[in-house]
């Protein structure tokens, strides 16, 4: 994945983060060999579903994608995931 291209996000899409968090998300995706392809709808609200959920890495890759694109999003995660050191990171996301 030599050329990491992230789709353009329209002006109606809620944004979050800055250049640092976007760069960090892009770096993480590049290190894992993932890339984002396709178009992203220019809507202020939407529901996105990632399926099938096959490993615990799916959530990590999803969060890295949100960071790389600079998207403001909410997720549903079981309460026990917010305990311990990882809980601090998940609450920040």
Secondary structure per residue as TSV (DSSP state, phi and psi in degrees):
chain	resnum	aa	ss	phi	psi
A	1	X	-	360.0	73.3
A	2	X	-	-71.8	-36.4
A	3	X	S	-111.8	106.0
A	4	X	-	-90.5	106.0
A	5	X	-	-110.0	127.8
A	6	X	-	-107.6	130.9
A	7	X	-	-58.1	148.7
A	8	X	-	-65.0	143.4
A	9	X	-	-113.9	127.1
A	10	X	-	-69.7	168.5
A	11	X	T	-68.9	-20.3
A	12	X	T	-82.4	-15.8
A	13	X	S	-76.0	126.3
A	14	X	-	-62.0	133.3
A	15	X	B	-110.7	158.7
A	16	X	-	-152.7	147.9
A	17	X	-	88.1	-179.1
A	18	X	-	-134.5	-163.3
A	19	X	H	-61.5	-37.2
A	20	X	H	-64.1	-49.4
A	21	X	H	-67.6	-36.3
A	22	X	H	-64.3	-43.1
A	23	X	H	-63.8	-40.2
A	24	X	H	-63.9	-43.9
A	25	X	H	-62.3	-42.2
A	26	X	H	-66.3	-40.7
A	27	X	H	-61.9	-45.5
A	28	X	H	-61.0	-45.7
A	29	X	H	-62.2	-40.8
A	30	X	H	-65.1	-42.2
A	31	X	H	-63.3	-33.5
A	32	X	H	-87.3	-4.3
A	33	X	T	82.2	20.6
A	34	X	-	-101.9	153.7
A	35	X	-	-143.9	157.9
A	36	X	-	-101.1	126.2
A	37	X	-	-124.8	157.5
A	38	X	S	98.2	-175.7
A	39	X	-	-102.8	154.3
A	40	X	-	-115.3	127.3
A	41	X	-	-65.6	143.3
A	42	X	-	-91.3	75.5
A	43	X	-	-129.7	144.7
A	44	X	S	-74.4	-22.8
A	45	X	S	-142.5	142.5
A	46	X	-	-164.5	166.9
A	47	X	-	-116.4	125.9
A	48	X	-	-115.6	137.6
A	49	X	-	-123.6	126.8
A	50	X	-	-99.9	115.0
A	51	X	-	-145.3	152.7
A	52	X	-	-78.8	148.1
A	53	X	-	-84.8	105.2
A	54	X	-	-106.4	-26.7
A	55	X	S	-142.4	171.0
A	56	X	T	-70.0	-17.1
A	57	X	H	-73.6	-18.4
A	58	X	H	-56.4	-43.9
A	59	X	H	-66.6	-39.7
A	60	X	H	-64.2	-44.7
A	61	X	H	-66.5	-37.7
A	62	X	H	-63.0	-43.8
A	63	X	H	-66.2	-38.3
A	64	X	H	-63.1	-37.2
A	65	X	H	-66.1	-42.6
A	66	X	H	-60.1	-43.4
A	67	X	H	-64.0	-46.2
A	68	X	H	-60.4	-35.4
A	69	X	H	-90.2	-9.4
A	70	X	T	70.4	36.5
A	71	X	B	-94.2	140.8
A	72	X	-	-88.4	125.2
A	73	X	-	-148.8	158.9
A	74	X	-	-120.3	145.2
A	75	X	-	-130.4	159.1
A	76	X	-	-108.0	120.6
A	77	X	-	-135.8	145.2
A	78	X	-	-61.4	147.8
A	79	X	G	-59.6	-34.8
A	80	X	G	-65.8	-19.5
A	81	X	G	-69.5	-19.8
A	82	X	G	-89.2	7.6
A	83	X	S	-95.0	150.6
A	84	X	S	81.4	-170.4
A	85	X	H	-62.7	-33.7
A	86	X	H	-67.4	-26.0
A	87	X	H	-59.3	-38.1
A	88	X	H	-60.6	-45.1
A	89	X	H	-65.9	-44.2
A	90	X	H	-64.1	-38.9
A	91	X	H	-65.2	-35.1
A	92	X	H	-64.8	-41.8
A	93	X	-	-63.5	360.0
